[in-house]
Amino acid sequence: MVSLTFMACNSDDNDTPAEVPVVPGSAVFTKYVALGDSFAAGYSDNALFVKGQSNAYPNILARQFVALQEEENLRHL
């Protein structure tokens, strides 16, 4: 047990990883499928209703993806 403790304390953290440049991605969000449970469907207060569905996280993500796609389309005009 003592020898394992000393081996585990060996520090090889001196190698710093190379920095990766941050560039805009090329993801296409034209199709989006959300799989989930009642939370993904907007089920709350023991019922499924329109307001809950419009505020469900898959719908919020879909609206953001549409906004990103529209912004990308405008950039290429």
C-alpha positions as CSV (number, residue, x, y, z in Angstrom):
1,M,0.0,0.0,0.0
2,V,2.8,2.4,0.8
3,S,4.6,1.9,-2.5
4,L,1.3,2.5,-4.5
5,T,0.9,5.8,-2.7
6,F,4.3,6.9,-3.7
7,M,3.8,5.8,-7.3
8,A,0.5,7.7,-7.4
9,C,2.2,10.9,-6.2
10,N,4.6,11.0,-9.2
11,S,4.0,14.3,-11.0
12,D,4.1,14.1,-14.8
13,D,2.1,17.3,-15.2
14,N,5.0,19.2,-16.7
15,D,3.9,18.6,-20.3
16,T,1.6,21.4,-21.4
17,P,-0.7,20.6,-24.2
18,A,-0.5,22.6,-27.4
19,E,-3.0,25.3,-27.7
20,V,-5.8,24.7,-30.2
21,P,-6.9,27.8,-32.1
22,V,-10.6,28.7,-31.8
23,V,-12.3,29.1,-35.1
24,P,-15.9,29.3,-36.2
25,G,-17.4,25.9,-36.7
26,S,-19.1,24.5,-39.7
27,A,-22.0,22.7,-38.1
28,V,-25.3,22.6,-40.0
29,F,-28.4,22.7,-37.9
30,T,-31.0,22.2,-40.6
31,K,-32.3,19.0,-39.0
32,Y,-32.7,18.5,-35.2
33,V,-34.2,15.6,-33.4
34,A,-34.8,15.7,-29.7
35,L,-35.3,12.4,-27.7
36,G,-36.4,12.6,-24.2
37,D,-38.9,12.0,-21.5
38,S,-41.8,14.1,-20.1
39,F,-39.5,17.1,-19.4
40,A,-38.5,17.1,-23.1
41,A,-42.1,17.1,-24.1
42,G,-42.9,20.1,-21.8
43,Y,-45.0,18.0,-19.3
44,S,-45.5,20.0,-16.1
45,D,-48.1,20.4,-13.4
46,N,-49.4,16.9,-14.2
47,A,-50.5,18.0,-17.7
48,L,-49.2,18.5,-21.2
49,F,-50.2,21.9,-22.6
50,V,-49.1,24.3,-25.3
51,K,-47.3,26.8,-23.1
52,G,-45.3,24.0,-21.5
53,Q,-44.4,22.6,-24.9
54,S,-43.2,26.0,-26.1
55,N,-41.0,26.4,-23.1
56,A,-39.6,22.9,-23.2
57,Y,-35.8,22.8,-23.7
58,P,-35.9,21.0,-27.1
59,N,-38.1,23.8,-28.5
60,I,-35.8,26.5,-27.0
61,L,-32.8,24.8,-28.6
62,A,-34.6,24.5,-31.9
63,R,-35.4,28.2,-31.9
64,Q,-31.7,29.0,-31.2
65,F,-30.6,26.6,-34.0
66,V,-32.9,28.4,-36.5
67,A,-31.5,31.8,-35.4
68,L,-27.9,30.5,-35.9
69,Q,-28.8,29.2,-39.3
70,E,-30.4,32.4,-40.4
71,E,-27.4,34.4,-39.1
72,E,-25.1,32.1,-41.1
73,N,-27.2,32.5,-44.3
74,L,-27.1,36.3,-43.9
75,R,-23.3,36.1,-43.5
76,H,-23.0,34.4,-46.9
77,L,-25.0,37.0,-48.9
